[in-house]
């Protein structure tokens, strides 16, 4: 009989456990039922927040830089480096986590720090940069990022346009001649689970603006300003998949930095070395905080399950909350899902006790799939 070897490749449980902690808890639960079980852990992410942490867990070196936060204050942001490959997460510099509770700046929040973070990766010698975008506090079309990398955005009087998406309505000229020349020699991969265009009914302001504090009036202002901005930089690019990612930073990367868009989980599985780890496994455990309709559209568990199914390896999932019927799980390649909500129906208690509950769920997986 083949010796069981489990690969734990799960994303974070947002608000409860990091992807590394999820892997630790699942491993502990599995081994409580099957002592000495061979378990390999590979925390995963889909390009959003947690992407740098997943890269560091896979052996990348964590680096830090002081950059400009979304409100203009300095923040410490991390990126990951291994050889000449860097993993840069825009949320580290320009994410919602840098906003004080209840404080939003939908019209003026800037991605300038994301550009500074890309510059730090260039300075460290990176020639391949995986740029994970998601969790942003910004809707500036990547203008701040491009300004940090040498672009000049000027109004009709030749003065610099202010930070954020709102002031782009006054843009008269975009001078890209000063862009950092090192960018020409870099393979920049835009890694995102979002394929929205920049503007319009499925664009960045309309779909994601409200979670960044934008009112209906703000959304209209931002959509018009980004439409005007794109008319100057390149309107065709604005309709490309991923242009609307992270408040339109995807557009800035695609139109001016020569980035190529790839689904975030596909990129991250390549970067993290998922294929060789999968080849060693007989069972894969994946998961995230909520398994729902969004999971099926490019989130980490769906990517892991698709790759495992292609290799003929069985997949089970763990989650805090399960909102998918069995047939949807089956279509995604997930044999069965174990939800913490089944063990503790109170969401607040479930989140607070996520670690011990996850160990209990893993014990059930071991009994159902590994014992005997």
C-alpha positions as CSV (number, residue, x, y, z in Angstrom):
1,X,0.0,0.0,0.0
2,X,1.3,3.5,-0.9
3,X,2.6,5.5,2.1
4,X,0.3,8.4,2.7
5,X,1.9,11.8,2.2
6,X,-0.2,14.9,2.7
7,X,0.4,18.3,1.2
8,X,-1.3,21.2,3.1
9,X,-1.6,24.1,0.6
10,X,-4.2,26.5,2.1
11,X,-4.6,30.2,2.1
12,X,-5.2,32.3,5.2
13,X,-8.4,32.4,7.2
14,X,-8.8,36.2,7.0
15,X,-9.1,37.8,10.4
16,X,-8.3,34.5,12.3
17,X,-5.2,32.7,11.0
18,X,-2.4,33.3,8.6
19,X,-1.7,30.7,5.9
20,X,1.3,29.5,7.9
21,X,-0.9,29.1,11.0
22,X,-3.5,27.2,9.0
23,X,-0.8,24.7,7.9
24,X,0.5,24.3,11.4
25,X,-3.0,23.6,12.9
26,X,-4.0,21.2,10.1
27,X,-0.7,19.3,10.5
28,X,-1.2,19.0,14.3
29,X,-4.7,17.6,13.9
30,X,-3.7,15.1,11.2
31,X,-0.9,13.8,13.3
32,X,-3.0,13.4,16.4
33,X,-4.9,10.7,14.5
34,X,-2.0,9.4,12.4
35,X,1.2,9.8,14.4
36,X,4.3,10.3,12.3
37,X,2.3,11.1,9.2
38,X,4.4,12.6,6.4
39,X,3.1,16.2,5.9
40,X,4.5,18.8,3.7
41,X,3.2,22.4,4.1
42,X,3.1,25.0,1.3
43,X,1.1,28.1,2.4
44,X,-0.4,29.7,-0.7
45,X,-1.8,33.1,-1.7
46,X,-3.5,34.4,-4.8
47,X,-1.7,37.8,-5.2
48,X,-3.6,39.6,-2.5
49,X,-2.6,40.3,1.1
50,X,-0.6,37.4,2.4
51,X,1.3,36.9,-0.8
52,X,4.7,38.0,0.6
53,X,4.2,35.8,3.7
54,X,3.5,32.8,1.5
55,X,6.7,33.5,-0.5
56,X,8.8,33.8,2.7
57,X,7.3,30.5,4.0
58,X,8.5,28.9,0.8
59,X,12.1,30.1,1.3
60,X,12.2,33.6,0.0
61,X,14.1,36.2,2.1
62,X,11.9,38.9,3.7
63,X,13.1,42.4,2.9
64,X,11.6,45.7,4.2
65,X,11.5,49.2,2.9
66,X,10.1,52.5,4.3
67,X,7.7,53.8,1.7
68,X,4.8,56.2,1.4
69,X,1.5,54.9,2.7
70,X,-1.9,55.5,1.0
71,X,-2.5,58.7,3.1
72,X,1.0,60.0,2.5
73,X,2.5,59.0,5.8
74,X,5.6,56.7,5.9
75,X,4.9,53.0,6.4
76,X,7.1,49.9,6.6
77,X,6.4,47.5,3.8
78,X,7.8,44.0,3.1
79,X,8.7,42.2,-0.1
80,X,10.2,38.8,-0.7
81,X,13.4,38.0,-2.7
82,X,15.0,34.8,-3.9
83,X,17.9,35.1,-6.3
84,X,16.7,37.6,-9.0
85,X,13.0,37.0,-8.4
86,X,11.0,39.3,-6.1
87,X,7.5,39.0,-4.9
88,X,6.0,42.5,-4.3
89,X,2.5,42.9,-2.7
90,X,0.9,46.2,-3.3
91,X,-1.2,45.9,-0.1
92,X,2.0,46.1,1.9
93,X,2.5,49.7,0.7
94,X,-1.0,50.8,-0.3
95,X,-3.4,48.5,1.4
96,X,-6.5,49.0,3.5
97,X,-4.6,47.9,6.6
98,X,-2.7,51.2,6.5
99,X,-5.9,53.2,7.1
100,X,-6.9,54.1,10.7
101,X,-10.2,52.6,11.7
102,X,-13.1,54.4,9.9
103,X,-10.7,56.7,8.0
104,X,-10.9,56.5,4.2
105,X,-9.6,58.7,1.4
106,X,-11.3,57.4,-1.7
107,X,-10.4,60.4,-3.9
108,X,-6.9,61.0,-2.7
109,X,-5.4,57.7,-1.5
110,X,-2.2,57.0,-3.4
111,X,-0.2,54.1,-4.7
112,X,3.0,56.0,-4.6
113,X,4.4,53.6,-2.0
114,X,3.8,50.7,-4.3
115,X,6.0,52.3,-6.9
116,X,8.7,52.8,-4.2
117,X,8.4,49.2,-3.2
118,X,8.9,48.1,-6.8
119,X,11.9,50.4,-6.9
120,X,13.3,48.7,-3.8
121,X,13.0,45.3,-5.6
122,X,14.8,46.8,-8.6
123,X,17.5,48.1,-6.3
124,X,17.9,44.7,-4.9
125,X,18.7,43.3,-8.3
126,X,15.3,41.7,-9.2
127,X,14.8,41.0,-12.9
128,X,11.6,39.0,-12.4
129,X,9.0,40.7,-10.3
130,X,5.7,39.1,-9.3
131,X,3.5,42.0,-8.5
132,X,0.6,40.8,-6.4
133,X,-2.3,43.3,-6.4
134,X,-5.4,43.3,-4.1
135,X,-6.6,44.7,-0.8
136,X,-5.8,48.3,-1.9
137,X,-7.0,51.4,-0.2
138,X,-6.6,53.3,-3.5
139,X,-8.4,54.0,-6.7
140,X,-5.8,56.0,-8.6
141,X,-5.2,53.9,-11.7
142,X,-1.7,53.3,-10.6
143,X,-0.8,57.0,-11.2
144,X,1.0,57.2,-7.8
145,X,3.0,54.1,-8.5
146,X,4.1,55.5,-11.9
147,X,5.0,58.8,-10.3
148,X,7.3,57.1,-7.8
149,X,9.0,55.3,-10.7
150,X,9.6,58.6,-12.6
151,X,6.5,59.6,-14.6
152,X,5.4,63.2,-14.4
153,X,1.6,63.9,-14.3
154,X,0.9,67.6,-15.1
155,X,-2.2,69.7,-15.3
156,X,-2.9,72.5,-17.9
157,X,-0.6,74.9,-16.0
158,X,2.3,72.4,-16.1
159,X,1.9,71.8,-12.3
160,X,2.0,68.3,-10.8
161,X,-1.4,66.7,-10.4
162,X,-2.3,65.9,-6.7
163,X,-2.3,62.4,-5.3
164,X,-5.2,60.0,-5.7
165,X,-7.8,59.2,-8.4
166,X,-9.9,62.4,-8.0
167,X,-7.3,64.9,-9.2
168,X,-6.7,62.9,-12.4
169,X,-9.6,64.8,-13.8
170,X,-7.3,67.8,-14.2
171,X,-4.5,65.8,-16.0
172,X,-3.3,67.4,-19.2
173,X,0.0,65.6,-19.8
174,X,1.7,62.3,-18.8
175,X,5.4,62.4,-19.3
176,X,6.8,58.9,-19.2
177,X,10.3,59.8,-20.4
178,X,11.7,59.7,-16.8
179,X,10.5,56.1,-16.0
180,X,13.2,54.0,-14.3
181,X,15.2,52.5,-17.2
182,X,15.7,49.3,-15.3
183,X,12.0,48.4,-15.9
184,X,12.8,47.7,-19.6
185,X,14.8,44.6,-18.5
186,X,12.3,43.3,-16.0
187,X,9.7,40.6,-16.5
188,X,6.9,42.1,-14.5
189,X,4.0,39.7,-13.8
190,X,0.7,41.3,-12.7
191,X,-0.7,38.6,-10.4
192,X,-4.4,39.1,-9.5
193,X,-7.6,37.2,-8.9
194,X,-9.5,40.1,-10.4
195,X,-10.1,40.5,-14.2
196,X,-12.2,43.7,-14.1
197,X,-11.5,46.5,-16.6
198,X,-10.5,49.9,-15.4
199,X,-13.8,51.8,-15.7
200,X,-17.5,51.3,-16.4
201,X,-20.1,49.1,-14.7
202,X,-17.5,46.4,-14.0
203,X,-14.7,48.8,-13.4
204,X,-12.6,49.5,-10.3
205,X,-14.6,52.5,-8.9
206,X,-18.0,50.9,-9.3
207,X,-17.2,47.4,-8.1
208,X,-14.6,48.1,-5.4
209,X,-15.0,51.8,-4.5
210,X,-17.5,51.4,-1.7
211,X,-15.3,49.1,0.3
212,X,-12.7,52.0,0.2
213,X,-15.2,54.5,1.6
214,X,-16.4,56.0,-1.7
215,X,-19.9,57.5,-1.8
216,X,-22.0,57.2,-5.0
217,X,-20.8,60.7,-5.9
218,X,-17.2,59.7,-5.3
219,X,-17.6,56.7,-7.6
220,X,-18.9,58.8,-10.4
221,X,-16.0,61.3,-9.9
222,X,-13.5,58.5,-9.9
223,X,-14.9,56.7,-12.9
224,X,-14.9,60.0,-14.9
225,X,-11.3,60.9,-13.7
226,X,-9.9,57.4,-14.6
227,X,-11.7,57.5,-18.0
228,X,-9.9,60.8,-18.7
229,X,-6.6,59.5,-17.4
230,X,-6.9,56.5,-19.7
231,X,-7.7,58.7,-22.6
232,X,-4.2,60.2,-22.2
233,X,-2.2,57.1,-21.3
234,X,-4.0,54.6,-23.6
235,X,-7.7,53.9,-23.7
236,X,-7.4,50.4,-25.3
237,X,-5.5,49.0,-22.3
238,X,-8.2,50.2,-19.9
239,X,-10.5,47.4,-21.2
240,X,-8.0,44.6,-20.6
241,X,-8.6,42.0,-18.0
242,X,-6.8,43.0,-14.8
243,X,-6.7,46.7,-15.6
244,X,-9.2,47.3,-12.8
245,X,-7.3,45.3,-10.2
246,X,-6.5,47.1,-6.9
247,X,-8.1,50.4,-7.8
248,X,-6.7,50.4,-11.3
249,X,-3.1,49.8,-10.4
250,X,-3.3,46.9,-12.8
251,X,-3.9,49.5,-15.6
252,X,-0.8,51.5,-14.7
253,X,1.3,48.4,-14.7
254,X,-0.1,47.1,-18.0
255,X,-0.1,50.5,-19.9
256,X,3.3,51.9,-18.8
257,X,5.4,49.1,-17.1
258,X,5.0,46.4,-19.7
259,X,3.4,44.0,-17.2
260,X,1.7,40.9,-18.3
261,X,-1.4,39.7,-16.5
262,X,-1.8,36.2,-15.1
263,X,-4.2,34.8,-12.6
264,X,-2.6,35.3,-9.2
265,X,-2.9,31.7,-7.9
266,X,-1.3,30.3,-11.1
267,X,1.7,32.6,-10.7
268,X,2.1,31.9,-7.0
269,X,1.9,28.1,-7.5
270,X,4.7,28.4,-10.0
271,X,6.8,30.7,-7.8
272,X,6.2,28.6,-4.6
273,X,7.2,25.3,-6.2
274,X,3.8,23.7,-6.0
275,X,4.2,21.2,-8.9
276,X,7.1,19.2,-7.3
277,X,5.4,19.3,-3.9
278,X,2.2,18.0,-5.5
279,X,4.2,15.1,-7.2
280,X,5.2,13.9,-3.7
281,X,1.6,14.0,-2.3
282,X,-1.1,11.4,-2.0
283,X,-3.7,13.8,-0.6
284,X,-4.0,17.6,-0.7
285,X,-5.6,19.8,1.9
286,X,-6.5,23.3,0.7
287,X,-8.8,26.0,2.0
288,X,-9.5,29.5,3.1
289,X,-11.7,31.4,5.5
290,X,-14.9,31.3,3.3
291,X,-15.5,28.8,0.6
292,X,-18.1,30.5,-1.5
293,X,-18.9,31.6,-5.1
294,X,-15.9,33.9,-5.1
295,X,-13.6,30.9,-4.4
296,X,-14.5,29.4,-7.8
297,X,-13.3,32.6,-9.6
298,X,-9.5,32.3,-9.3
299,X,-9.1,32.1,-5.5
300,X,-6.3,30.0,-4.1
301,X,-8.3,26.8,-3.2
302,X,-9.8,26.6,-6.7
303,X,-6.3,26.9,-8.2
304,X,-4.8,24.3,-5.9
305,X,-7.7,21.9,-6.6
306,X,-7.5,22.3,-10.4
307,X,-3.8,21.5,-10.4
308,X,-4.2,18.5,-8.1
309,X,-7.2,17.1,-10.1
310,X,-5.1,17.4,-13.3
311,X,-2.4,15.3,-11.5
312,X,-5.0,12.8,-10.3
313,X,-4.6,13.6,-6.6
314,X,-7.5,13.8,-4.2
315,X,-8.3,17.1,-2.6
316,X,-10.2,18.1,0.5
317,X,-10.7,21.6,1.9
318,X,-11.0,23.3,5.2
319,X,-12.8,26.6,5.7
320,X,-14.4,28.7,8.4
321,X,-17.7,29.0,6.5
322,X,-19.0,26.8,3.6
323,X,-21.4,28.4,1.2
324,X,-21.0,26.0,-1.8
325,X,-23.2,22.9,-2.4
326,X,-21.5,19.6,-2.8
327,X,-21.9,19.6,-6.6
328,X,-20.0,23.0,-6.9
329,X,-17.2,21.6,-4.8
330,X,-17.1,18.5,-7.0
331,X,-16.9,20.6,-10.1
332,X,-14.0,22.5,-8.5
333,X,-12.2,19.2,-7.9
334,X,-12.7,19.2,-4.1
335,X,-13.9,15.9,-2.7
336,X,-15.2,17.2,0.6
337,X,-15.1,20.4,2.7
338,X,-14.8,20.6,6.4
339,X,-16.2,23.9,7.9
340,X,-15.4,25.3,11.3
341,X,-19.0,26.5,11.4
342,X,-20.2,22.9,11.6
343,X,-18.2,22.6,14.9
344,X,-19.1,26.0,16.2
345,X,-22.1,27.8,14.7
346,X,-21.4,31.2,16.4
347,X,-19.2,33.1,13.9
348,X,-17.5,35.2,16.6
349,X,-16.6,32.2,18.7
350,X,-15.5,30.3,15.5
351,X,-13.1,33.1,14.5
352,X,-11.8,33.4,18.0
353,X,-11.2,29.7,18.4
354,X,-10.2,29.0,14.8
355,X,-7.0,27.3,15.6
356,X,-8.3,24.6,18.0
357,X,-11.4,24.1,15.7
358,X,-9.2,23.7,12.7
359,X,-7.2,20.9,14.5
360,X,-10.5,19.1,15.2
361,X,-11.5,19.4,11.5
362,X,-8.1,18.0,10.5
363,X,-8.6,15.1,12.9
364,X,-11.9,14.3,11.0
365,X,-10.0,14.5,7.7
366,X,-7.4,12.0,9.0
367,X,-10.1,9.6,10.2
368,X,-12.1,9.9,6.9
369,X,-9.2,9.7,4.5
370,X,-6.0,8.4,6.2
371,X,-6.7,6.1,9.2
372,X,-6.6,2.4,8.5
